[in-house]
Amino acid sequence: MGGRVAVWILTAVAGVSFLAMVGIMADMSNHMERMTGQVAELGADVKGMRASVEHMAEALLQGSRQMQQVNPMQMLPGMAPGQPQR
C-alpha cells in the first residue's frame, strides 16, 4: 500500500514538472519570436542609417568638389593683396 502511494506521488510530481517545463518552453518560444521581430526591425533601421550616411557623404563630396572649383579670390573681392579696396 505504501508503495502505491509513493508511485502516485511521484507520478503527480512528474506530471506537474512536465507541465511546468511545457509552460517554460512556450514562454521561451514567445520571447524568441519577439526577439526575432526586434532584430528584423533593427536590421531595417541599420539599412536606413546606412542610406542616410551615404547620402550625407555624397553631399559632402559634391560640396568639396564645388569648393575646389571656386577661386577664393573671386569669392572675397578686395581682400586679395594688390587689389583695390571697396
MARPA-880327 format. One line per field, with one value per atom (N, C-alpha, C, O, CB): atom name; chain; x, y, z; residue in three letters; residue number from 1. Coordinates in Angstrom, 1 decimal. Atoms other than C-alpha are relative to their C-alpha. Glycine has a CB too. Layout:
N
atomo: (CA,...)
cadena: (A,...)
u: (X,...)
v: (Y,...)
w: (Z,...)
residuo: (ala,...)
num: (NUM,...)
REM end
This chain:
86
atomo: (N,CA,C,O,CB,N,CA,C,O,CB,N,CA,C,O,CB,N,CA,C,O,CB,N,CA,C,O,CB,N,CA,C,O,CB,N,CA,C,O,CB,N,CA,C,O,CB,N,CA,C,O,CB,N,CA,C,O,CB,N,CA,C,O,CB,N,CA,C,O,CB,N,CA,C,O,CB,N,CA,C,O,CB,N,CA,C,O,CB,N,CA,C,O,CB,N,CA,C,O,CB,N,CA,C,O,CB,N,CA,C,O,CB,N,CA,C,O,CB,N,CA,C,O,CB,N,CA,C,O,CB,N,CA,C,O,CB,N,CA,C,O,CB,N,CA,C,O,CB,N,CA,C,O,CB,N,CA,C,O,CB,N,CA,C,O,CB,N,CA,C,O,CB,N,CA,C,O,CB,N,CA,C,O,CB,N,CA,C,O,CB,N,CA,C,O,CB,N,CA,C,O,CB,N,CA,C,O,CB,N,CA,C,O,CB,N,CA,C,O,CB,N,CA,C,O,CB,N,CA,C,O,CB,N,CA,C,O,CB,N,CA,C,O,CB,N,CA,C,O,CB,N,CA,C,O,CB,N,CA,C,O,CB,N,CA,C,O,CB,N,CA,C,O,CB,N,CA,C,O,CB,N,CA,C,O,CB,N,CA,C,O,CB,N,CA,C,O,CB,N,CA,C,O,CB,N,CA,C,O,CB,N,CA,C,O,CB,N,CA,C,O,CB,N,CA,C,O,CB,N,CA,C,O,CB,N,CA,C,O,CB,N,CA,C,O,CB,N,CA,C,O,CB,N,CA,C,O,CB,N,CA,C,O,CB,N,CA,C,O,CB,N,CA,C,O,CB,N,CA,C,O,CB,N,CA,C,O,CB,N,CA,C,O,CB,N,CA,C,O,CB,N,CA,C,O,CB,N,CA,C,O,CB,N,CA,C,O,CB,N,CA,C,O,CB,N,CA,C,O,CB,N,CA,C,O,CB,N,CA,C,O,CB,N,CA,C,O,CB,N,CA,C,O,CB,N,CA,C,O,CB,N,CA,C,O,CB,N,CA,C,O,CB,N,CA,C,O,CB,N,CA,C,O,CB,N,CA,C,O,CB,N,CA,C,O,CB,N,CA,C,O,CB,N,CA,C,O,CB,N,CA,C,O,CB)
cadena: (A,A,A,A,A,A,A,A,A,A,A,A,A,A,A,A,A,A,A,A,A,A,A,A,A,A,A,A,A,A,A,A,A,A,A,A,A,A,A,A,A,A,A,A,A,A,A,A,A,A,A,A,A,A,A,A,A,A,A,A,A,A,A,A,A,A,A,A,A,A,A,A,A,A,A,A,A,A,A,A,A,A,A,A,A,A,A,A,A,A,A,A,A,A,A,A,A,A,A,A,A,A,A,A,A,A,A,A,A,A,A,A,A,A,A,A,A,A,A,A,A,A,A,A,A,A,A,A,A,A,A,A,A,A,A,A,A,A,A,A,A,A,A,A,A,A,A,A,A,A,A,A,A,A,A,A,A,A,A,A,A,A,A,A,A,A,A,A,A,A,A,A,A,A,A,A,A,A,A,A,A,A,A,A,A,A,A,A,A,A,A,A,A,A,A,A,A,A,A,A,A,A,A,A,A,A,A,A,A,A,A,A,A,A,A,A,A,A,A,A,A,A,A,A,A,A,A,A,A,A,A,A,A,A,A,A,A,A,A,A,A,A,A,A,A,A,A,A,A,A,A,A,A,A,A,A,A,A,A,A,A,A,A,A,A,A,A,A,A,A,A,A,A,A,A,A,A,A,A,A,A,A,A,A,A,A,A,A,A,A,A,A,A,A,A,A,A,A,A,A,A,A,A,A,A,A,A,A,A,A,A,A,A,A,A,A,A,A,A,A,A,A,A,A,A,A,A,A,A,A,A,A,A,A,A,A,A,A,A,A,A,A,A,A,A,A,A,A,A,A,A,A,A,A,A,A,A,A,A,A,A,A,A,A,A,A,A,A,A,A,A,A,A,A,A,A,A,A,A,A,A,A,A,A,A,A,A,A,A,A,A,A,A,A,A,A,A,A,A,A,A,A,A,A,A,A,A,A,A,A,A,A,A,A,A,A,A,A,A,A,A,A,A,A,A,A,A,A,A,A)
u: (0.8,0.0,0.9,0.6,-0.9,-0.9,2.8,0.7,1.0,1.1,-0.7,4.5,-0.9,-0.5,0.4,1.0,1.3,-0.1,-0.2,-1.3,0.1,1.1,1.2,1.1,-0.2,-1.2,4.7,0.0,0.4,1.2,0.1,4.1,-0.9,-0.6,-0.5,0.9,1.1,0.6,0.4,-1.3,-0.6,3.0,1.1,1.1,0.6,-1.1,6.0,-0.7,-0.1,0.9,0.7,3.6,-0.6,-0.5,-1.2,0.5,1.9,1.1,0.9,-0.8,-1.1,5.2,0.6,0.9,1.1,-0.5,6.4,-0.9,-0.5,0.2,1.0,3.2,0.0,0.0,-1.4,-0.1,3.4,1.3,1.3,-0.1,-1.3,7.1,-0.1,0.4,1.1,0.1,6.3,-0.8,-0.5,-0.7,0.8,3.5,0.8,0.6,-1.3,-0.8,5.9,1.0,1.2,0.7,-1.0,8.5,-0.7,-0.1,0.7,0.8,5.9,-0.3,-0.1,-1.3,0.3,4.9,1.3,1.2,-0.5,-1.3,8.6,0.4,0.8,1.1,-0.4,9.2,-0.9,-0.4,-0.1,0.9,6.1,0.4,0.4,-1.5,-0.5,7.3,1.3,1.4,0.2,-1.2,10.7,-0.2,0.4,1.0,0.3,9.2,-0.6,-0.3,-1.0,0.5,7.2,1.1,1.1,-1.1,-1.1,10.3,0.9,1.3,0.8,-0.8,12.3,-0.7,-0.1,0.3,0.8,9.5,0.1,0.3,-1.4,-0.1,9.5,1.4,1.6,-0.4,-1.4,13.3,0.3,1.0,0.9,-0.2,13.3,-0.5,0.1,-0.6,0.7,10.9,0.9,1.0,-1.4,-0.8,13.1,1.3,1.7,0.2,-1.2,16.2,-0.3,0.6,0.7,0.4,14.4,-0.2,0.3,-1.3,0.2,13.4,1.4,1.6,-0.9,-1.4,17.0,0.7,1.4,0.8,-0.6,18.2,-0.5,0.3,-0.2,0.6,15.8,0.5,0.8,-1.5,-0.5,16.9,1.5,1.8,-0.1,-1.4,20.6,0.1,0.9,0.8,0.0,19.8,-0.3,0.3,-1.0,0.4,18.1,1.1,1.3,-1.3,-1.1,21.0,1.1,1.7,0.5,-1.1,23.5,-0.4,0.5,0.1,0.4,21.5,0.1,0.5,-1.5,-0.1,21.4,1.4,1.7,-0.7,-1.4,25.1,0.6,1.4,0.8,-0.5,25.8,-0.5,0.3,-0.5,0.5,23.6,0.7,1.1,-1.6,-0.8,25.4,1.4,1.9,0.0,-1.4,28.8,0.0,0.9,0.5,0.0,27.8,-0.2,0.4,-1.2,0.2,26.5,1.3,1.7,-1.1,-1.2,29.8,1.1,1.8,0.6,-1.0,31.9,-0.4,0.5,0.0,0.4,29.8,0.4,0.8,-1.5,-0.4,30.3,1.5,1.9,-0.5,-1.5,34.0,0.5,1.4,0.7,-0.4,34.3,-0.3,0.4,-0.7,0.4,32.4,1.0,1.3,-1.4,-0.9,34.7,1.3,2.0,0.1,-1.3,37.8,0.0,1.0,0.4,0.1,36.5,-0.1,0.1,-1.2,0.2,35.8,1.3,2.1,-1.0,-1.2,38.6,-0.3,-1.2,0.4,0.2,38.8,0.1,-0.5,0.9,-0.2,39.9,-1.3,-1.5,1.2,1.3,36.6,-1.1,-2.0,-0.5,1.0,34.7,0.0,-1.0,0.1,-0.2,36.2,0.7,1.9,0.8,-0.6,36.8,0.5,-0.1,-0.9,-0.5,39.0,0.9,1.5,-1.1,-0.7,40.6,1.4,2.3,-0.7,-1.2,43.4,1.0,0.7,-0.1,-1.0,46.7,0.2,0.1,1.4,-0.1,47.2,-1.3,-1.2,0.9,1.3,43.5,-0.5,-0.3,-1.0,0.6,41.6,-1.0,-1.8,-0.6,1.0,39.6,-1.3,-1.4,0.5,1.3,35.9,-0.5,-1.5,-1.1)
v: (-1.2,0.0,1.3,2.2,0.0,-1.1,2.4,0.3,1.4,-0.2,-0.1,1.7,0.6,1.4,-1.4,-0.6,2.6,1.5,2.3,-0.7,-1.5,6.0,0.7,1.8,0.2,-0.6,6.7,0.1,1.2,-0.8,-0.1,5.9,1.1,1.8,-1.4,-1.1,8.2,1.3,2.3,-0.2,-1.3,11.0,0.3,1.4,0.0,-0.3,10.6,0.3,1.1,-1.3,-0.2,10.4,1.5,2.2,-1.0,-1.4,13.7,1.0,2.0,0.1,-0.9,15.4,0.0,1.1,-0.4,0.1,14.2,0.8,1.5,-1.4,-0.7,15.5,1.5,2.2,-0.5,-1.5,18.9,0.5,1.6,0.3,-0.4,19.1,0.1,1.1,-0.9,0.0,18.2,1.2,1.9,-1.3,-1.2,20.9,1.3,2.2,0.0,-1.2,23.5,0.1,1.3,-0.1,-0.1,22.6,0.4,1.2,-1.4,-0.4,22.9,1.5,2.2,-0.8,-1.4,26.3,0.9,1.9,0.3,-0.7,27.5,0.0,1.0,-0.6,0.1,26.3,0.9,1.5,-1.4,-0.9,28.1,1.5,2.3,-0.2,-1.4,31.3,0.3,1.4,0.1,-0.2,30.9,0.2,1.1,-1.2,-0.1,30.4,1.4,2.0,-1.1,-1.4,33.7,1.0,1.9,0.2,-1.0,35.6,-0.1,1.0,-0.3,0.1,34.2,0.6,1.3,-1.5,-0.5,35.2,1.6,2.2,-0.4,-1.5,38.8,0.5,1.5,0.4,-0.5,39.0,-0.1,0.8,-0.9,0.1,37.8,1.2,1.8,-1.3,-1.2,40.6,1.3,2.1,0.2,-1.2,43.2,0.0,1.1,0.0,0.1,42.0,0.4,1.1,-1.4,-0.4,42.4,1.5,2.1,-0.7,-1.4,45.9,0.8,1.8,0.5,-0.6,46.7,0.0,0.9,-0.8,0.1,45.5,1.0,1.6,-1.4,-1.1,47.8,1.4,2.2,-0.1,-1.3,50.7,0.2,1.3,0.1,-0.1,50.0,0.3,1.1,-1.3,-0.2,49.8,1.5,2.1,-0.9,-1.4,53.2,1.0,2.0,0.3,-0.8,54.7,0.0,1.0,-0.5,0.1,53.4,0.8,1.5,-1.5,-0.8,55.0,1.5,2.3,-0.3,-1.4,58.3,0.4,1.5,0.2,-0.4,58.3,0.1,0.9,-1.1,-0.1,57.5,1.3,1.9,-1.2,-1.2,60.4,1.2,2.1,0.2,-1.1,62.8,0.0,1.1,-0.2,0.0,61.6,0.5,1.2,-1.5,-0.5,62.2,1.5,2.2,-0.7,-1.4,65.7,0.7,1.8,0.4,-0.6,66.5,-0.1,0.9,-0.7,0.1,65.2,1.0,1.6,-1.5,-0.9,67.2,1.5,2.2,-0.1,-1.3,70.3,0.3,1.4,0.2,-0.1,69.6,0.3,1.1,-1.2,-0.2,69.3,1.4,2.0,-1.0,-1.3,72.6,1.0,2.0,0.3,-1.0,74.4,0.0,1.0,-0.3,0.1,73.1,0.7,1.2,-1.5,-0.6,74.6,1.5,2.2,-0.5,-1.4,78.0,0.7,0.2,0.3,-0.8,80.6,0.9,1.7,0.9,-0.7,82.0,1.6,2.3,-0.4,-1.4,85.4,0.6,1.8,0.3,-0.5,85.7,0.1,0.9,-0.9,0.0,85.0,1.2,1.7,-1.3,-1.1,87.8,1.2,1.4,-0.4,-1.0,90.7,1.1,1.5,0.6,-1.1,93.4,-0.5,0.3,0.9,0.5,91.1,-0.5,-0.8,-1.2,0.5,89.9,1.1,2.3,-0.7,-1.0,91.7,0.6,-0.1,-0.5,-0.6,94.2,0.4,0.9,-0.8,-0.3,94.6,1.3,1.5,-1.2,-1.2,97.9,-0.4,-1.3,0.9,0.2,98.0,0.6,1.6,0.6,-0.6,98.6,0.9,1.5,-1.1)
w: (0.0,0.0,0.0,-0.7,1.2,-0.1,0.9,-1.4,-1.7,1.1,1.3,-2.5,-1.0,-1.8,-0.5,1.0,-4.4,0.2,-0.7,0.1,-0.3,-2.6,-0.5,-1.1,1.5,0.5,-3.4,-1.5,-2.1,0.4,1.5,-7.1,-0.4,-1.4,-0.6,0.3,-7.2,0.3,-0.5,0.8,-0.3,-5.5,-1.1,-1.5,1.4,1.0,-7.9,-1.4,-2.1,-0.1,1.3,-10.9,0.0,-1.0,-0.2,-0.1,-9.7,-0.1,-0.8,1.3,0.1,-9.2,-1.4,-1.9,1.0,1.4,-12.6,-1.0,-1.9,-0.5,0.8,-14.2,0.1,-0.9,0.3,-0.2,-12.6,-0.5,-1.1,1.5,0.5,-13.5,-1.6,-2.2,0.4,1.4,-17.1,-0.5,-1.5,-0.5,0.4,-17.3,0.2,-0.6,0.8,-0.2,-15.8,-1.1,-1.6,1.4,1.1,-18.4,-1.3,-2.1,-0.2,1.2,-21.2,0.0,-1.0,-0.2,-0.1,-19.9,-0.2,-0.8,1.4,0.2,-19.7,-1.5,-2.0,0.9,1.5,-23.3,-0.8,-1.8,-0.5,0.7,-24.5,0.2,-0.8,0.4,-0.3,-22.8,-0.7,-1.3,1.5,0.7,-24.3,-1.5,-2.1,0.2,1.4,-27.7,-0.4,-1.4,-0.4,0.2,-27.4,0.1,-0.7,1.1,-0.1,-26.3,-1.2,-1.7,1.3,1.2,-29.2,-1.2,-2.1,-0.3,1.1,-31.6,0.0,-1.0,0.0,-0.2,-30.2,-0.3,-1.0,1.4,0.2,-30.3,-1.5,-2.0,0.8,1.4,-33.9,-0.7,-1.6,-0.6,0.5,-34.8,0.3,-0.6,0.5,-0.3,-33.0,-0.7,-1.1,1.5,0.7,-34.7,-1.5,-2.1,0.0,1.4,-38.1,-0.1,-1.0,-0.5,-0.1,-37.1,0.1,-0.6,1.1,-0.1,-36.1,-1.3,-1.7,1.1,1.3,-39.4,-1.0,-1.8,-0.6,0.8,-41.2,0.4,-0.5,0.0,-0.4,-39.1,-0.4,-0.8,1.6,0.4,-39.8,-1.5,-1.9,0.4,1.4,-43.5,-0.3,-1.2,-0.7,0.2,-43.3,0.4,-0.3,0.8,-0.4,-41.4,-1.0,-1.3,1.4,1.0,-44.0,-1.2,-1.7,-0.4,1.2,-46.8,0.3,-0.5,-0.4,-0.4,-44.8,0.0,-0.5,1.3,-0.1,-44.2,-1.4,-1.7,0.9,1.4,-47.9,-0.6,-1.4,-0.8,0.6,-48.9,0.6,-0.2,0.4,-0.5,-46.5,-0.5,-0.8,1.6,0.5,-47.7,-1.4,-1.8,0.1,1.4,-51.3,0.0,-0.9,-0.8,-0.1,-50.4,0.4,-0.2,1.0,-0.4,-48.6,-1.2,-1.4,1.2,1.1,-51.6,-1.1,-1.7,-0.5,1.0,-54.0,0.4,-0.4,-0.3,-0.5,-51.9,0.0,-0.3,1.4,0.0,-51.6,-1.5,-1.7,0.6,1.4,-55.4,-0.5,-1.2,-0.9,0.4,-55.9,0.6,-0.1,0.4,-0.6,-53.4,-0.7,-0.7,1.5,0.7,-55.2,-1.3,-1.8,-0.2,1.3,-58.5,0.2,-0.8,-0.7,-0.2,-57.0,0.4,1.2,1.2,-0.3,-57.0,1.3,1.2,-1.2,-1.2,-53.4,-0.2,0.5,1.1,0.2,-54.8,-0.6,-0.4,-0.9,0.6,-56.7,1.1,1.0,-1.1,-1.1,-53.5,0.9,1.3,0.8,-0.9,-51.5,-0.7,-0.5,1.3,0.7,-53.8,0.9,1.9,-1.1,-0.8,-52.4,1.2,1.8,0.5,-1.1,-49.9,-0.4,0.4,0.7,0.5,-52.2,0.0,-0.2,-1.4,0.1,-52.0,-1.4,-2.4,0.5,1.2,-54.7,-0.7,-1.9,-0.9,0.6,-55.4,0.6,1.8,0.1,-0.6,-54.9,1.0,0.8,-1.1,-1.1,-51.7,-0.4,-1.1,1.3,0.3,-52.0,1.1,1.0,-0.1)
residuo: (met,met,met,met,met,gly,gly,gly,gly,gly,gly,gly,gly,gly,gly,arg,arg,arg,arg,arg,val,val,val,val,val,ala,ala,ala,ala,ala,val,val,val,val,val,trp,trp,trp,trp,trp,ile,ile,ile,ile,ile,leu,leu,leu,leu,leu,thr,thr,thr,thr,thr,ala,ala,ala,ala,ala,val,val,val,val,val,ala,ala,ala,ala,ala,gly,gly,gly,gly,gly,val,val,val,val,val,ser,ser,ser,ser,ser,phe,phe,phe,phe,phe,leu,leu,leu,leu,leu,ala,ala,ala,ala,ala,met,met,met,met,met,val,val,val,val,val,gly,gly,gly,gly,gly,ile,ile,ile,ile,ile,met,met,met,met,met,ala,ala,ala,ala,ala,asp,asp,asp,asp,asp,met,met,met,met,met,ser,ser,ser,ser,ser,asn,asn,asn,asn,asn,his,his,his,his,his,met,met,met,met,met,glu,glu,glu,glu,glu,arg,arg,arg,arg,arg,met,met,met,met,met,thr,thr,thr,thr,thr,gly,gly,gly,gly,gly,gln,gln,gln,gln,gln,val,val,val,val,val,ala,ala,ala,ala,ala,glu,glu,glu,glu,glu,leu,leu,leu,leu,leu,gly,gly,gly,gly,gly,ala,ala,ala,ala,ala,asp,asp,asp,asp,asp,val,val,val,val,val,lys,lys,lys,lys,lys,gly,gly,gly,gly,gly,met,met,met,met,met,arg,arg,arg,arg,arg,ala,ala,ala,ala,ala,ser,ser,ser,ser,ser,val,val,val,val,val,glu,glu,glu,glu,glu,his,his,his,his,his,met,met,met,met,met,ala,ala,ala,ala,ala,glu,glu,glu,glu,glu,ala,ala,ala,ala,ala,leu,leu,leu,leu,leu,leu,leu,leu,leu,leu,gln,gln,gln,gln,gln,gly,gly,gly,gly,gly,ser,ser,ser,ser,ser,arg,arg,arg,arg,arg,gln,gln,gln,gln,gln,met,met,met,met,met,gln,gln,gln,gln,gln,gln,gln,gln,gln,gln,val,val,val,val,val,asn,asn,asn,asn,asn,pro,pro,pro,pro,pro,met,met,met,met,met,gln,gln,gln,gln,gln,met,met,met,met,met,leu,leu,leu,leu,leu,pro,pro,pro,pro,pro,gly,gly,gly,gly,gly,met,met,met,met,met,ala,ala,ala,ala,ala,pro,pro,pro,pro,pro,gly,gly,gly,gly,gly,gln,gln,gln,gln,gln,pro,pro,pro,pro,pro,gln,gln,gln,gln,gln,arg,arg,arg,arg,arg)
num: (1,1,1,1,1,2,2,2,2,2,3,3,3,3,3,4,4,4,4,4,5,5,5,5,5,6,6,6,6,6,7,7,7,7,7,8,8,8,8,8,9,9,9,9,9,10,10,10,10,10,11,11,11,11,11,12,12,12,12,12,13,13,13,13,13,14,14,14,14,14,15,15,15,15,15,16,16,16,16,16,17,17,17,17,17,18,18,18,18,18,19,19,19,19,19,20,20,20,20,20,21,21,21,21,21,22,22,22,22,22,23,23,23,23,23,24,24,24,24,24,25,25,25,25,25,26,26,26,26,26,27,27,27,27,27,28,28,28,28,28,29,29,29,29,29,30,30,30,30,30,31,31,31,31,31,32,32,32,32,32,33,33,33,33,33,34,34,34,34,34,35,35,35,35,35,36,36,36,36,36,37,37,37,37,37,38,38,38,38,38,39,39,39,39,39,40,40,40,40,40,41,41,41,41,41,42,42,42,42,42,43,43,43,43,43,44,44,44,44,44,45,45,45,45,45,46,46,46,46,46,47,47,47,47,47,48,48,48,48,48,49,49,49,49,49,50,50,50,50,50,51,51,51,51,51,52,52,52,52,52,53,53,53,53,53,54,54,54,54,54,55,55,55,55,55,56,56,56,56,56,57,57,57,57,57,58,58,58,58,58,59,59,59,59,59,60,60,60,60,60,61,61,61,61,61,62,62,62,62,62,63,63,63,63,63,64,64,64,64,64,65,65,65,65,65,66,66,66,66,66,67,67,67,67,67,68,68,68,68,68,69,69,69,69,69,70,70,70,70,70,71,71,71,71,71,72,72,72,72,72,73,73,73,73,73,74,74,74,74,74,75,75,75,75,75,76,76,76,76,76,77,77,77,77,77,78,78,78,78,78,79,79,79,79,79,80,80,80,80,80,81,81,81,81,81,82,82,82,82,82,83,83,83,83,83,84,84,84,84,84,85,85,85,85,85,86,86,86,86,86)
REM end
